[in-house]
Amino acid sequence: MNNMNDKNFDLVMPAARKLILENNIDVKSIQGTGKDGRITKGDILFFLKSNDTSPKQIDNTNEEENLKINENRKGSTMDIIVPTLGESIVEATISKWLKNEGEYVEVDEPVVELETDKVTLEVPAQISGVIGVISAAEGETVEVGQNIGTLDPSGKKSSDEKPKAKENNSKEEKQLETNDKKTSSPDADIKKDISMKPPSNQEEIVPMSRLRQAIANRLKSAQNTAAILTTYNEVDMTALIKIRSTYQPNFEKKFGIKLGYMSFFVKACINALKVFPAVNAEIRDNNIVYKNYYNIGVAVGTPEGLVVPVLKNAEDMDFPEIEKTIVNFGKQAREGNLTIQDMSNGTFTISNGGIYGSMLSSPILNPPQSGILGMHNIQKRAVVIDDKVEIRSMMYLALSYDHRIIDGKEAVSFLVNVKENLEDPQRMLIGV
């Protein structure tokens, strides 16, 4: 059956095309419920479930005909199924139902929120309709493929949902409302309204800057798109601190700039990225793009918000170049002179919350990157070295990563590699 040449195939959404081709379905047999008559994945699933193979000619401009077709579906329901949750994940917990029984839901609108030990995700409605029987309660553990509710496509959106909800008030609440009406006066209502609002001098409303809005949208997009996990480790900074203090005077005298910790972290991360290339990769469309260059973003705080200028081809930079470039980025950021080019095309990011005193945090990915390293405050702690308790300068490290392309073993091994490079800085000189 050649659907590809059918003009109706242009109305099929990408997710539905695969199902049509796999099941050899005549596209003319499907009534689209999406915008402008588009055929959604839910329409295909409904077709397969109902085993309806009779052709239905789609009229994208005739809404009355579409309503008639939807009426023919009356009495049929679609199951709400727990989807595939990822590699090796077979069960999840229902953290929250986003819709109640009897509520109307649009196609692709989130219905229920599932939570696993690795990720939290929302399950969207495959078709538009009304939520039927919910068979799995919040807090209940469910398995992949399990039916947790039903969706009735014949249901319609109610215009009086809010009044109905109001009718559910208890007799006591209604009585209180009646009493309030009897005892209240216009002056009393005005006073009550005023008392609920804080004085105008206690609040200040400031519009979000364009930069802050862009940062907020980008971070939220990362949370909605990537499957973000974070792994932690700690690094003994004692050897690194000793090297830095030993060579600081000569370094500053020769290059006119102080030797910081960031250059060591950049080099350590590059060494680890070469061993674990997935951490330096990104998902583009349905492909994994591995990058043989290392553009390291360095998070810099400004009065307007966090910005991430990028050290382009950092693998070719020596310690003085890295330190000078970072200092220059900080100056430009404070003066508001950073350009889009300065902050674009990063492949991996390092964030140093430790300069503000942070002991431990879980950084958010900088999309489309798949990894970000969080540095934290250095503190002296008692640790066991060769069965002896010693005072060491310790730092917690955090690696947030996209679990869609980076496995847990790979992420942990990457962080261990960074730790080993920092605890034995000589390794970075020979690249092992």
Buried (B, 14 or more C-beta within 10 A) or exposed (E): EEBEEBEBBEBBBEEBBEBBBEEEBBBBBBBBBBEEBBBBBBBBBBBEEBEBEEEBEBEBEEEEBBEEBBEEBEEBBBBBBBEEBBEEEEBBBBBEBBBEEEBBBEBBEBBBBBBBEBBBBBBBBBBBBBBBEBBBEEEEEBEBEBEBBBBBBBBEEEEEEEEEEEEEEEEEEEEEEEEEEEEEEEEEEEEEEEEEEEEEEEEEEEEEEEBBEEBEEBBEEBEEBBBBBBBBBBBBBBBBBEBBEEEEEEBEEEBEBEBBBBBBBBBBBBBBBBEBEBBBBBBEEEEEBEBEEBBBBBBBBBEBBBBBBBBBEBBEBEBBBBBBBBBBBBEBBBEEEBEEEBBEEBBBBBBBBBEEEBEBBBBBBBBBBBBBBBBBBBEEEEBEEEEEEEEBBBBBBBBBBBBBBBEBEBBBBBBBBBBBBBBEBEBBEEEE
